[in-house]
């Protein structure tokens, strides 16, 4: 994926100091920015949203010494600027196809590749709990306003926000994708 140079504890401490002098407020800002970055990457349909958010923080930490004295304005905006570049890099490197339940269909019995993906998806769906399986299948059913209404109703019945529902579906879809790709490799 993207280059990964882990930051050390001192770099992380410097980042928190830059975000705010009060460590409690700095930690809250860090968490808020990280959550926002993850949401941005999820909306942009990156399967590794959390890793990309971490990459943004790593890059900001590495650049911090050069910007700490001169940067003016909202510090969150700097993170979002870096996130834009990380998104573009990840987008350029993406070579895999998203696998959503409503996208995999069998064209005919002779189409062996589609049949393998469909069978693997069915097997992987069976490995999920009944609640998770019903959630994923229901999430991708219907069209237009019926789909929106279903998602709102589901989030409300689960006692979570629409964004949290999206993140839950993202994680389930990611695990399904990994399972299907493993299954197809074996087949």
Secondary structure in CASP SS format (residue, H / E / C, confidence):
PFRMAT SS
TARGET T0000
AUTHOR 0000-0000-0000
METHOD secondary structure of the structure
MODEL  1
X C 1.00
X C 1.00
X C 1.00
X C 1.00
X C 1.00
X C 1.00
X C 1.00
X C 1.00
X H 1.00
X H 1.00
X H 1.00
X H 1.00
X H 1.00
X H 1.00
X H 1.00
X H 1.00
X H 1.00
X H 1.00
X H 1.00
X C 1.00
X C 1.00
X C 1.00
X H 1.00
X H 1.00
X H 1.00
X H 1.00
X H 1.00
X H 1.00
X H 1.00
X H 1.00
X H 1.00
X H 1.00
X H 1.00
X H 1.00
X H 1.00
X H 1.00
X H 1.00
X H 1.00
X H 1.00
X H 1.00
X H 1.00
X H 1.00
X H 1.00
X C 1.00
X C 1.00
X C 1.00
X C 1.00
X C 1.00
X H 1.00
X H 1.00
X H 1.00
X H 1.00
X H 1.00
X H 1.00
X H 1.00
X H 1.00
X H 1.00
X H 1.00
X H 1.00
X H 1.00
X H 1.00
X H 1.00
X H 1.00
X H 1.00
X H 1.00
X H 1.00
X H 1.00
X C 1.00
X C 1.00
X C 1.00
X C 1.00
X C 1.00
X C 1.00
X C 1.00
X H 1.00
X H 1.00
X H 1.00
X H 1.00
X H 1.00
X H 1.00
X H 1.00
X H 1.00
X H 1.00
X H 1.00
X H 1.00
X H 1.00
X H 1.00
X H 1.00
X H 1.00
X H 1.00
X H 1.00
X H 1.00
X H 1.00
X C 1.00
X C 1.00
X C 1.00
X C 1.00
X C 1.00
X C 1.00
X C 1.00
X H 1.00
X H 1.00
X H 1.00
X C 1.00
X C 1.00
X C 1.00
X C 1.00
X C 1.00
X C 1.00
X C 1.00
X C 1.00
X H 1.00
X H 1.00
X H 1.00
X H 1.00
X H 1.00
X H 1.00
X H 1.00
X H 1.00
X H 1.00
X H 1.00
X H 1.00
X H 1.00
X H 1.00
X H 1.00
X H 1.00
X H 1.00
X C 1.00
X C 1.00
X H 1.00
X H 1.00
X H 1.00
X H 1.00
X H 1.00
X H 1.00
X H 1.00
X H 1.00
X H 1.00
X H 1.00
X C 1.00
X C 1.00
X C 1.00
X C 1.00
X H 1.00
X H 1.00
X H 1.00
X H 1.00
X H 1.00
X H 1.00
X H 1.00
X H 1.00
X H 1.00
X H 1.00
X H 1.00
X H 1.00
X H 1.00
X H 1.00
X H 1.00
X C 1.00
X C 1.00
X C 1.00
X H 1.00
X H 1.00
X H 1.00
X H 1.00
X H 1.00
X H 1.00
X H 1.00
X H 1.00
X H 1.00
X H 1.00
X H 1.00
X H 1.00
X H 1.00
X H 1.00
X H 1.00
X H 1.00
X H 1.00
X H 1.00
X H 1.00
X H 1.00
X H 1.00
X H 1.00
X H 1.00
X H 1.00
X H 1.00
X C 1.00
END
